[in-house]
Amino acid sequence: MKYRYKRHITNTLLYAIIISAIMAILKEYSHVGMIIFAVVSILALSADRWVENKYLKELEDKDISPKS
């Protein structure tokens, strides 16, 4: 579980760095492009977090009974 949490934080930071770099490039050319990219980026991060939360909830809901 700890590994998955660290991986999720790393992925989120990586997304933020990439998004910041692309937004800086787009800002030089078009404000409309920057706004569209920001909306898409927020949706992508939200979807990533939603999938992660759904997966963790499925793990919690599983009833692991000890083998006898």
C-alpha positions as CSV (number, residue, x, y, z in Angstrom):
1,M,0.0,0.0,0.0
2,K,2.8,2.4,0.8
3,Y,4.4,1.8,-2.6
4,R,1.2,2.6,-4.4
5,Y,0.8,5.8,-2.4
6,K,4.4,6.9,-3.2
7,R,3.9,6.0,-6.9
8,H,0.7,8.1,-7.0
9,I,2.4,11.1,-5.5
10,T,5.3,10.7,-8.0
11,N,2.9,10.5,-10.9
12,T,1.0,13.6,-9.7
13,L,4.2,15.6,-9.4
14,L,5.3,14.4,-12.8
15,Y,2.0,15.4,-14.4
16,A,2.3,18.9,-12.7
17,I,5.8,19.4,-14.1
18,I,4.8,18.4,-17.6
19,I,1.6,20.5,-17.5
20,S,3.5,23.5,-16.3
21,A,6.1,23.2,-19.0
22,I,3.5,22.8,-21.8
23,M,1.4,25.6,-20.4
24,A,4.5,27.9,-20.4
25,I,5.1,27.1,-24.1
26,L,1.4,27.6,-25.0
27,K,1.3,30.9,-23.1
28,E,3.7,32.4,-25.6
29,Y,1.4,31.5,-28.5
30,S,-2.2,31.4,-27.4
31,H,-4.2,32.1,-24.3
32,V,-7.1,30.0,-25.6
33,G,-4.8,27.0,-26.1
34,M,-3.5,27.4,-22.5
35,I,-7.1,27.5,-21.1
36,I,-8.1,24.4,-23.1
37,F,-5.0,22.6,-22.0
38,A,-5.5,23.5,-18.4
39,V,-9.1,22.2,-18.5
40,V,-8.0,18.9,-20.1
41,S,-5.1,18.6,-17.6
42,I,-7.4,19.1,-14.6
43,L,-9.8,16.5,-16.0
44,A,-7.0,14.0,-16.6
45,L,-5.7,14.4,-13.0
46,S,-9.2,14.1,-11.7
47,A,-9.7,10.9,-13.7
48,D,-6.4,9.5,-12.4
49,R,-7.3,10.2,-8.8
50,W,-10.8,8.8,-9.3
51,V,-9.5,5.5,-10.7
52,E,-7.0,5.2,-7.9
53,N,-9.7,5.8,-5.3
54,K,-12.0,3.3,-6.9
55,Y,-9.2,0.7,-6.9
56,L,-8.4,1.3,-3.3
57,K,-12.1,1.1,-2.3
58,E,-12.4,-2.3,-4.2
59,L,-9.4,-3.5,-2.2
60,E,-11.0,-2.4,1.1
61,D,-14.3,-4.0,0.2
62,K,-12.8,-7.5,-0.4
63,D,-13.2,-9.8,2.5
64,I,-10.0,-11.7,3.0
65,S,-10.7,-14.6,5.2
66,P,-7.8,-16.6,6.7
67,K,-7.3,-20.1,5.2
68,S,-8.1,-22.9,7.7
